[in-house]
Amino acid sequence: MAGRRKRAKSPEEPKERRLSSRVQELRQKERDEKEQLARERVKFLSDQSSELCDDAKEDDVSTNEGTLITMRNGNDNNLDFYGSEEDPHLKVRRNLRFFNTQYLLMVQGKMSRPDLKGVTEASIVVMKANAVLYPRKMIGDLPGIDVGHRFFSRAEMVAVGFHSHWLNGIDYMGAAEYQRDYAAYQFPLAVSIVMSGQYEDDLDNADVVTYTGQGGHNLTGDKRQFKDQELVRGNLGLKNCFEHGVSVRVIRGHNCKSSYSKRVYTYDGLYTVVKYWAEKGVSGFTVYKYQLKRKEGQPELTTNQVNFMYGRIPKSTSEIQGLVCEDISNGLESKRIPATNRLSSFHVSGFTYINSLKIEPNVKIPKSSAGCNCRGGCTDSKKCACARLNGGNFPYVDLNDGRLIEPRDVVFECGPNCGCGPECVNRTSQKRLRFHLEVFRSPKKGWAVRSWDFIPAGSPVCEYIGVLRRTDDVDTLTDNDYIFEIDCQQTMQGLDGRQRRLGDVAVPTDNKASESNGDESVPEFCIDAGSTGNFARFINHSCEPNLFVQCVLSSHQDIKLARVVLFAADNIPPLQELTYDYGYTLDSVHGPDGKVKKLTCYCGAVNCRKRLY
């Protein structure tokens, strides 16, 4: 695999193209703004470091420069928070979901520069809540984080405990905390490095990389060296890894416009430091270099040097392999939804595409609610009637075209009688399709759905569309696998073992007022997408899904007729299949003969139940 190369200038070439004074001024202004932003970030992180260290006077806290890892009472509280028996992959997912919720809450708090400080504040909340998944640093792989795992900010890595620095490229353990556990080693010891192309001397070539040590460079400017590096802290940690043959986790940072931090960090696996040396860098100052070699026997790299993510994603339908339909929606959606099949010539067929619910004649929809009196967009939760229905706050945050902060039993959106406009943040799920989606043929699960775009956690993906029917009318349709029961009321009441989706969220008082006084365990209404529906009918089940079901009320307040909307539970990278939990109870489905029907689950999740029902 070829390394990254820069074209050398010939002596005859001019050193710099002459620019107009206006262009020079604009570029200088842009550089000044970036430098000011970087200064604010460094100052903010420094302030937070001081605050956390003050809070942890009696705690066992790492003294490494810039590192903030709380270790209250060892790992005991950590196990209580995540469940000691839970699979490590689920622990990581739960940790990141908690982090994402805190991040969105920070943004909702209208902090200045939320894109700058929100992610950092969120990781601080995770740390103060003693919810860091791996509070003690460890050498080697961490359970639940496989090669190829993607983090969407440095703060996510801090929250998990995978790389505990917000700024520094080298994370290391010091003697004060770890000498007892690693008595045979000389400290400090590096545990992970982040390669982000930040240093002017960085070179990387996949399995063998050359890494420039930390220190002596300008954090707030052009990243050039302004003084010699020293063989201390992280630099010394890498040297000691060389001496003892200790492996280091290597994480690569990449630009990603759709990520909320504009960056993505991919875990490339374990590397061994094979040599190190000091040399004069490009700027004339001493820098330390480390050559690292990837250990054999690990999964193949998912990244090619510092490029990322979009190489395999088609830019247009003409580039798609196995295309069987250019747009299954026939123009009804704002974006085309192609269908592909690389396994056979089988086409998408057997249903009529619609983009709004069809109502059966015997289903009566309540009259539209009065709505709020806001104008333009709803911004003041104290004055907005719809915000009061949601417990006094807006359920969404105005970020990435609207994101749900956390799952709720029901979300009350603005409706047709509200004074706000269509772009109001409290109409988030009503907006047009925002992601480029693809229906594709899978080897074991039939048709499936994935996105070509990054989907931020909390983003609405789609509404489950079909024919709104009474459940009694579809009881005889035993072969229809596209029936979605609207069980919002039953879920809120915890009937038949139902659990509130994605955790125990508070039920606003106003929600309870709309509950039925009856004791019905069977939902009265359902959505039938058997022969008429949208692309949501092709989204498969998973025992570890990346979407969740959210009941939404936007025109009336009858929870028995709530809209069914699928939201992103995680930050979903491009080309990852979209899935949600169908919610079947084992042995709950019966055939016409009354016998229990069983269906094998092929979701492939680590903790798959092996049966769908």
C-alpha positions in Angstrom: 0.0 0.0 0.0 1.5 3.3 -1.1 2.2 6.0 1.4 0.9 9.5 1.3 3.2 11.8 -0.7 3.5 15.5 -1.3 4.6 16.8 -4.6 8.0 18.4 -4.3 8.4 21.9 -5.9 11.0 22.3 -8.5 13.5 25.2 -8.2 12.0 26.8 -11.3 8.5 27.1 -9.7 7.6 30.3 -8.0 7.5 29.9 -4.2 4.0 31.5 -3.9 1.4 32.7 -6.3 0.7 36.4 -6.0 -2.7 37.1 -4.4 -4.8 40.2 -4.5 -4.9 42.2 -1.3 -8.6 41.4 -0.8 -8.0 37.7 -1.0 -5.0 38.0 1.4 -7.2 39.9 3.8 -10.0 37.3 3.7 -7.5 34.5 4.2 -5.9 36.3 7.1 -9.3 36.9 8.7 -10.2 33.2 8.3 -6.8 32.3 10.0 -7.4 34.8 12.8 -10.9 33.4 13.4 -9.6 29.8 13.6 -6.8 30.8 15.9 -9.2 32.6 18.2 -11.5 29.6 18.2 -8.6 27.3 19.1 -7.5 29.6 21.9 -11.0 29.6 23.4 -11.0 25.8 23.2 -7.7 25.4 24.9 -8.7 27.9 27.6 -12.0 26.2 28.1 -10.4 22.7 28.5 -7.8 24.1 30.8 -10.5 25.7 33.0 -12.5 22.4 33.1 -9.3 20.5 34.0 -8.8 22.7 37.0 -12.5 22.4 38.0 -12.5 18.6 37.8 -9.2 18.3 39.7 -10.6 20.5 42.5 -13.7 18.3 42.7 -11.6 15.2 43.0 -9.3 16.2 45.8 -10.0 13.0 47.7 -10.3 10.8 44.6 -7.6 8.9 42.8 -7.1 11.1 39.8 -4.4 10.8 37.1 -1.9 13.6 37.4 -0.9 13.4 33.7 -1.0 16.7 31.9 -4.4 17.4 30.5 -5.8 14.0 31.6 -9.0 13.8 33.6 -9.8 10.2 34.6 -11.9 9.8 37.8 -11.4 6.6 39.7 -13.8 6.9 42.6 -13.8 3.6 44.6 -12.2 1.7 41.7 -14.6 0.2 39.2 -17.4 -0.7 41.6 -19.7 2.2 40.8 -18.9 1.8 37.1 -20.2 -1.8 37.2 -23.3 -0.6 39.0 -24.0 2.0 36.3 -23.7 -0.4 33.4 -24.5 -3.8 34.9 -21.6 -6.2 35.5 -23.2 -9.0 33.6 -24.0 -7.0 30.5 -22.1 -7.7 27.2 -19.2 -5.2 26.7 -20.5 -4.1 23.3 -23.9 -3.1 24.9 -22.0 -1.3 27.7 -20.2 0.8 25.1 -23.4 1.5 23.3 -25.2 2.5 26.5 -22.3 4.7 27.5 -22.3 6.6 24.2 -26.1 7.0 24.3 -25.8 8.5 27.7 -23.0 10.8 26.4 -25.1 11.8 23.4 -28.1 12.7 25.6 -25.8 14.9 27.8 -24.5 16.6 24.7 -27.9 17.4 23.4 -29.0 18.7 26.8 -25.9 21.0 26.7 -26.9 22.3 23.3 -30.5 22.8 24.5 -29.1 24.9 27.4 -28.1 27.5 24.7 -24.5 27.5 25.6 -22.3 29.8 23.5 -20.6 28.0 20.7 -22.4 24.6 21.4 -20.4 22.9 18.7 -17.2 23.8 20.6 -18.1 23.3 24.2 -21.1 21.0 24.2 -19.2 17.8 23.5 -16.6 18.6 26.1 -19.2 19.5 28.7 -21.0 16.3 28.0 -17.9 14.2 28.7 -17.4 16.1 31.9 -20.9 15.3 33.0 -20.2 11.6 32.3 -17.1 11.8 34.4 -18.7 13.6 37.3 -21.6 11.0 37.2 -18.9 8.3 37.6 -20.2 6.9 34.3 -16.9 6.5 32.4 -17.0 3.0 31.1 -13.3 2.3 31.7 -12.2 4.7 34.3 -8.8 2.9 34.8 -6.5 2.9 31.9 -5.6 -0.5 30.4 -3.0 -1.7 28.0 -4.3 -3.4 24.8 -7.8 -3.7 23.5 -10.8 -2.7 25.6 -13.8 -5.0 25.7 -16.6 -3.9 23.4 -14.5 -1.7 21.2 -13.5 -3.7 18.1 -11.1 -2.7 15.3 -13.0 -0.3 13.0 -15.1 1.2 15.8 -15.8 4.8 15.0 -16.1 7.7 17.5 -17.5 11.0 16.4 -15.6 13.2 18.7 -12.6 13.1 21.1 -15.1 13.7 23.9 -16.8 10.3 23.1 -13.4 8.6 23.6 -13.0 10.4 26.9 -16.5 9.4 28.0 -15.8 5.7 27.3 -12.2 5.8 28.6 -10.7 4.7 25.3 -8.4 7.8 25.0 -8.5 10.1 27.9 -7.2 13.3 26.5 -9.3 16.0 24.8 -6.3 17.6 23.1 -3.1 15.5 23.5 -2.3 12.8 21.0 -0.7 10.4 23.5 -2.6 8.9 26.4 -0.4 7.3 29.0 -0.5 5.9 32.5 1.7 7.3 35.3 3.6 5.5 38.1 1.5 6.9 40.9 -1.7 5.1 39.8 -0.4 2.0 38.1 3.0 1.0 39.6 1.3 -1.6 41.8 -0.5 -3.3 38.9 2.5 -3.1 36.5 5.5 -3.5 38.8 7.7 -4.9 36.1 7.4 -1.8 33.8 9.1 1.6 33.8 6.6 4.5 33.8 5.0 6.4 32.2 3.6 3.9 29.7 1.6 5.0 26.6 -1.7 3.2 26.1 -3.1 5.0 22.9 -2.2 7.6 20.3 -4.5 9.6 18.0 -3.1 10.2 14.5 -4.9 13.3 13.1 -2.4 14.8 10.7 -2.0 17.5 13.2 1.8 17.6 13.1 3.8 18.7 10.1 6.1 15.8 10.3 3.5 13.0 10.5 3.7 10.1 8.0 1.5 7.1 7.9 1.4 4.1 5.6 -1.3 1.7 7.0 0.5 -1.2 8.7 3.6 0.8 9.4 3.3 4.4 10.7 5.7 7.1 11.8 4.3 9.2 14.6 5.6 12.6 15.8 5.8 13.0 19.5 3.8 15.7 21.4 4.8 19.1 22.7 6.5 22.2 21.3 4.0 23.0 18.6 1.5 25.8 18.3 -2.0 24.5 19.3 -3.8 27.7 18.3 -2.1 28.6 15.1 -0.6 26.7 12.1 0.5 23.7 14.3 4.2 24.3 13.5 6.9 23.6 16.0 8.2 26.6 18.0 10.5 24.9 20.4 12.2 21.5 21.0 10.2 18.5 22.1 11.3 16.8 25.3 11.4 13.1 26.2 8.8 13.4 29.0 5.2 12.4 29.7 3.7 10.9 26.5 6.9 10.9 24.5 8.6 9.1 27.3 5.6 6.7 27.5 6.1 5.7 23.9 9.8 5.2 24.4 9.1 2.9 27.4 6.6 1.0 25.3 9.5 0.3 22.9 11.7 -0.8 25.7 9.1 -3.2 27.2 7.4 -4.3 23.9 4.1 -3.0 25.1 1.4 -2.5 22.4 -0.4 0.8 21.8 -3.9 1.4 20.6 -3.8 3.5 17.4 -6.8 5.8 16.5 -6.9 7.7 13.3 -8.8 11.0 13.0 -10.5 12.0 9.7 -12.5 14.9 8.4 -16.2 14.2 8.2 -18.5 17.1 7.3 -21.6 15.4 8.5 -20.3 14.5 11.9 -21.4 16.9 14.7 -17.7 17.5 15.5 -16.7 17.5 11.8 -14.3 14.7 12.7 -14.4 10.9 13.0 -12.0 8.8 14.9 -11.5 5.1 13.8 -9.8 2.5 15.9 -7.2 0.8 13.7 -5.9 -1.8 16.2 -2.8 -2.5 18.3 0.7 -1.4 17.1 4.1 -2.1 18.5 6.8 0.6 18.7 9.7 -0.8 16.7 12.0 2.2 17.0 12.3 5.8 18.0 14.7 8.7 17.4 15.1 12.4 17.6 15.7 14.7 14.6 15.3 18.2 13.5 11.8 18.9 12.2 10.6 21.0 9.3 10.7 24.1 11.5 14.3 23.4 12.7 13.4 22.2 16.2 13.9 18.8 17.7 11.0 16.4 17.4 10.8 12.8 18.5 9.7 10.2 16.0 8.3 6.8 16.6 7.8 4.0 14.1 4.9 1.7 14.9 4.1 -1.6 13.2 0.6 -3.1 13.3 0.4 -6.4 15.1 -0.5 -9.4 12.9 -3.7 -11.4 13.3 -6.0 -8.4 13.6 -9.0 -7.6 11.4 -8.1 -5.7 8.2 -7.9 -1.9 8.4 -11.2 -0.1 7.6 -9.4 3.1 6.7 -6.8 4.0 4.0 -4.4 6.3 5.7 -6.2 9.6 6.6 -8.9 9.3 4.0 -12.3 8.0 5.2 -15.8 6.9 4.8 -17.0 8.1 1.4 -14.8 6.0 -1.0 -17.4 3.2 -1.4 -20.5 5.4 -1.4 -22.0 6.2 -4.8 -22.3 9.8 -5.7 -25.2 9.1 -8.1 -27.5 6.2 -9.1 -25.4 5.7 -12.2 -22.5 4.4 -10.0 -24.7 1.9 -8.1 -23.9 -1.8 -8.6 -26.9 -4.2 -8.8 -29.4 -1.4 -9.3 -32.9 -2.8 -9.8 -34.9 0.4 -9.2 -33.8 4.0 -9.4 -36.5 5.2 -6.9 -39.0 2.9 -5.2 -40.9 6.0 -4.0 -41.6 7.1 -7.6 -40.8 10.7 -6.8 -43.0 10.9 -3.7 -40.0 11.5 -1.4 -37.8 14.5 -1.5 -34.8 12.2 -2.2 -34.6 9.2 -4.5 -34.5 5.8 -2.7 -32.8 3.3 -5.0 -33.1 -0.5 -4.6 -30.1 -2.7 -5.2 -29.7 -6.5 -5.5 -26.3 -8.0 -6.0 -27.4 -11.5 -5.1 -30.1 -12.1 -7.8 -32.3 -10.4 -10.3 -35.2 -10.2 -7.9 -36.9 -6.8 -7.9 -38.8 -4.8 -5.2 -42.5 -5.6 -5.9 -45.8 -6.5 -4.3 -46.7 -3.1 -2.7 -47.8 0.4 -3.6 -45.6 3.2 -2.3 -47.3 6.0 -0.3 -45.8 8.8 1.8 -48.7 9.5 4.2 -51.1 7.3 6.2 -54.3 6.0 4.5 -57.2 5.9 6.9 -59.8 3.1 6.8 -63.4 4.3 6.8 -64.2 2.8 10.2 -61.3 4.7 11.9 -62.3 8.1 13.2 -59.4 10.6 13.6 -60.0 13.1 16.4 -60.3 16.8 15.6 -57.1 18.8 15.6 -56.0 20.3 18.9 -56.0 24.0 19.5 -52.3 24.3 19.4 -49.9 27.0 20.5 -49.9 30.7 19.8 -46.2 31.0 18.9 -45.1 32.9 15.7 -42.4 31.8 13.3 -40.7 29.1 15.4 -41.4 27.9 19.0 -38.5 29.2 21.1 -39.8 30.0 24.6 -40.8 26.8 26.4 -42.5 28.8 29.2 -45.0 30.4 26.7 -45.5 27.5 24.3 -48.5 25.4 25.0 -47.0 22.4 23.1 -43.9 22.6 25.3 -46.1 22.4 28.4 -47.6 19.1 27.0 -44.0 17.8 26.9 -43.4 18.5 30.6 -42.3 22.1 30.2 -39.5 21.7 27.7 -39.1 21.1 24.0 -38.3 17.5 23.2 -36.1 18.5 20.3 -32.9 20.6 20.1 -32.4 22.8 17.1 -29.3 21.0 15.7 -28.8 19.2 12.5 -32.3 20.1 11.4 -33.7 18.9 14.7 -32.7 16.0 17.0 -34.7 14.3 19.8 -32.8 14.7 23.1 -34.0 11.4 24.6 -36.7 8.9 24.1 -40.1 9.6 25.7 -43.3 7.7 26.2 -44.9 10.2 23.8 -43.8 13.4 22.0 -46.2 16.2 21.5 -45.4 18.2 18.3 -46.9 21.3 17.0 -49.8 20.8 14.7 -52.0 22.4 12.0 -53.6 24.8 14.4 -50.4 26.1 15.9 -49.1 29.6 15.0 -45.6 28.5 14.2 -44.3 27.7 10.7 -43.2 24.5 9.1 -39.5 25.0 10.1 -40.3 25.0 13.8 -38.0 22.7 15.7 -41.1 21.1 17.4 -42.2 19.8 14.0 -39.0 17.8 13.5 -40.5 14.5 12.6 -42.9 16.1 10.1 -40.1 17.5 7.8 -39.2 15.9 4.6 -36.8 13.0 4.2 -33.3 14.3 5.1 -31.0 11.3 4.4 -30.0 9.5 1.2 -31.3 6.0 1.8 -31.0 2.7 -0.1 -33.1 -0.5 -0.1 -30.7 -3.4 -0.6 -31.0 -7.2 -0.8 -29.3 -8.9 2.2 -28.2 -12.6 2.1 -30.4 -13.8 5.0 -33.0 -11.2 5.8 -34.5 -10.2 2.5 -34.7 -6.5 1.8 -33.0 -4.1 4.1 -32.3 -0.4 4.4 -29.2 1.7 4.9 -28.1 5.3 4.6 -25.4 6.8 2.4 -25.2 9.7 4.9 -24.0 9.9 8.5 -27.1 10.0 10.8 -26.7 11.8 14.1 -28.2 10.3 17.2 -31.7 11.6 17.9 -32.5 12.3 14.2 -35.8 11.2 12.8 -35.3 8.7 10.0 -38.9 8.0 8.9 -42.5 7.4 9.9 -43.9 3.9 9.6 -46.5 4.5 6.8 -49.3 2.2 5.7 -53.1 1.8 6.2 -54.4 2.8 9.6 -56.8 0.0 10.6 -58.5 -1.4 13.7 -56.5 -4.3 15.1 -59.6 -6.5 15.1 -59.9 -6.1 11.3 -56.4 -7.6 10.7 -56.5 -10.5 13.1 -57.2 -12.9 10.3 -54.2 -11.7 8.2 -51.7 -14.3 9.7 -49.3 -14.1 6.8 -49.0 -10.3 6.9 -45.5 -9.5 8.4 -46.0 -5.7 8.1 -48.5 -5.0 10.9 -47.3 -2.4 13.4 -49.5 -2.2 16.5 -49.8 1.3 18.0 -49.1 0.3 21.5 -48.1 3.6 23.0 -50.8 3.4 25.7 -49.9 -0.2 26.6 -46.2 0.7 26.8 -46.8 3.7 29.1 -48.8 1.4 31.4 -46.2 -1.4 31.3 -48.8 -4.0 30.1 -47.8 -7.5 29.1 -44.2 -7.0 30.1 -43.7 -4.0 27.9 -40.8 -1.8 28.8 -40.3 1.9 28.0 -38.0 2.1 25.1 -34.3 2.9 25.7 -34.7 3.5 29.4 -37.0 4.9 32.1 -38.1 8.3 30.8 -40.5 10.5 32.8 -44.2 10.6 31.8 -45.5 14.2 31.7 -48.6 14.7 33.8 -50.5 15.8 30.7 -49.7 12.5 29.0 -51.5 10.5 31.7 -54.6 12.5 31.2 -55.1 11.0 27.8 -54.7 7.4 28.8 -57.7 5.2 28.6 -59.5 4.2 31.8 -59.9 0.7 30.5 -57.6 -2.3 31.0 -57.1 -3.2 27.4 -53.8 -5.1 26.8 -54.3 -5.3 23.0 -53.8 -2.1 21.0 -57.0 -0.9 19.4 -55.3 0.3 16.2 -52.4 -0.7 13.9 -50.6 0.3 10.7 -50.8 -2.3 7.9 -48.0 -1.9 5.4 -48.5 -5.3 3.8 -49.6 -4.0 0.3 -49.3 -0.2 0.8 -46.6 1.6 2.6 -43.2 3.4 2.5 -39.6 2.2 2.8 -40.0 1.7 6.6 -41.6 -1.7 5.8 -38.2 -2.9 4.7 -36.3 -2.0 7.9 -35.3 -5.2 9.6 -35.4 -6.3 13.3 -32.2 -6.4 15.4 -31.7 -7.5 19.0 -29.2 -4.7 19.2 -30.9 -2.0 17.0 -29.6 1.4 16.0 -33.1 2.9 15.7 -35.9 3.2 18.3 -39.6 3.6 18.0 -41.1 6.8 19.2 -44.8 7.6 19.4 -45.6 11.2 18.2 -48.7 13.3 18.4 -48.9 16.2 16.1 -52.5 17.0 15.2 -54.5 15.5 18.1 -53.8 14.1 21.5 -55.2 10.6 21.3 -52.2 8.3 22.1 -54.1 5.3 20.8 -53.7 6.9 17.3 -50.2 8.2 17.7 -47.8 8.4 14.8 -45.0 5.8 14.8 -41.7 7.4 14.0 -38.2 5.7 13.9 -35.3 7.8 15.4 -31.6 7.1 15.4 -30.6 5.7 18.8 -26.9 6.0 18.0 -24.6 8.0 15.7 -25.0 5.8 12.6 -22.1 5.8 10.1 -22.8 5.5 6.3 -23.7 2.1 4.9 -24.6 0.6 8.3 -27.9 -1.3 8.1 -30.8 0.5 9.8 -32.7 -1.7 12.3 -35.1 -1.5 15.2 -36.4 -4.0 17.8 -39.8 -5.4 16.6 -40.6 -6.0 20.3 -42.0 -9.5 20.0 -42.4 -11.6 23.1 -41.2 -15.2 22.6 -44.1 -17.6 22.0 -46.5 -14.7 21.5 -47.4 -15.4 17.8 -49.9 -18.2 17.0 -51.0 -19.6 13.7 -54.6 -20.3 12.5 -54.4 -23.7 14.2 -53.6 -22.0 17.6 -50.1 -23.4 17.7 -47.1 -21.2 18.6 -45.2 -19.9 15.6 -41.5 -19.6 15.7 -39.2 -17.6 13.5 -35.4 -17.6 13.5 -33.7 -14.3 14.0 -30.8 -13.6 11.6 -29.8 -10.1 12.9 -26.3 -11.2 13.7 -26.1 -9.2 16.9 -23.6 -10.4 19.6 -26.5 -10.9 22.0 -29.1 -12.1 19.5 -32.0 -14.0 21.0 -31.9 -16.5 18.1 -35.6 -16.1 17.6 -37.7 -13.2 16.4 -40.8 -14.7 18.1 
